[in-house]
Amino acid sequence: MDFLTWMETMQQRSEENLERRMPSAGIAPQRLHTAMRYAALGGGKRVRPLLCYATGELTGADPLRVDNAAAAVELIHVYSLVHDDLPCMDDDVLRRGKPTCHVEFDDATALLVGDALQSLAFQSLAKNVPGMDAARQLDMLLLLAQASGSRGMAGGQAIDLAAVGQSLTLSELEFMHIHKTGALIRAAVLLGAYCGAPLDAAAWVQLDHFAKTAGLLFQVVDDILDSEADTATLGKTAGKDAVHNKPTYVNLLGIAQAKEKAAELRAQAHSALAPFGLAARRLGELTNFIVDRSF
Ligand code: GRG
């Protein structure tokens, strides 16, 4: 199957997988459930679930065993977007080509949407999976909790908020992004791996190296897109980093060097996958998609 067909198939699977887990808009509290569905369904590239399924393929996992993890990681991602868009954080009005959750509903509802999506993420990951070892499932829960908590995504967001208007060194910028964006991308890759045949220690280290590199790569490209693409293409407000005087790879390195950095990280990610051979085909293709995407 060519990459585009695989990606569309898995995006469709991700959408249906999320849809099944979302509380119906007809069940009380209706407004909260309507807003949760509004935020989570019908948009986004689904990069994190795609990474889960791709690593699931690498370890020979049945996609049915990957569904819980793929939903969990996307639900955490959507919660972070809803909270990030709130007036007390990034204060944005456009997300995934439509009004942000607090604009469409209200701030308090958007806050609760994020909270409830986070709970639903852990509920999804804790669900029984036929043939899955309970100890392994606990490791997965721990991984997602750490990746999204104060030593992961939420911590990265705290550093990001504190960095507005500050000048950071390249290593400080990397530290922020490894946490804010990279931790969840890494978790997506590793959670997929947990769903299949166990990897030996060396292969795990190798995959972890790929996962961390892909996380940083995603953010460097996000910075480049924020400075170069337009709002209609991105489906979110373009050029916000400069307006908010936020440190990014582009304003620290300049656009040409930021693109060189992305090229370097792409090469490093492919090298990290090389020992896995054909089994890592989808992860390699996703790496290219992360770099070559236009939104
Ligand atoms: C509020 C705890 C908390 C965390 C927020 C992820 C995040 C932390 C904020 C989002 C702000 C942002 C633009 C981060 C840069 C990278 C990123 C996560 C971009 C959006 O992800 P995509 O491109 O979005 O995968 P889609 O809509 O395709 O899912």
Boltz pocket constraint, residues with backbone or C-beta under 6 A from the ligand:
constraints:
  - pocket:
      binder: B
      contacts: [[A, 43], [A, 44], [A, 45], [A, 46], [A, 47], [A, 77], [A, 79], [A, 80], [A, 81], [A, 83], [A, 84], [A, 96], [A, 148], [A, 153], [A, 154], [A, 157], [A, 180], [A, 181], [A, 218], [A, 219], [A, 222], [A, 295]]
      max_distance: 6.0
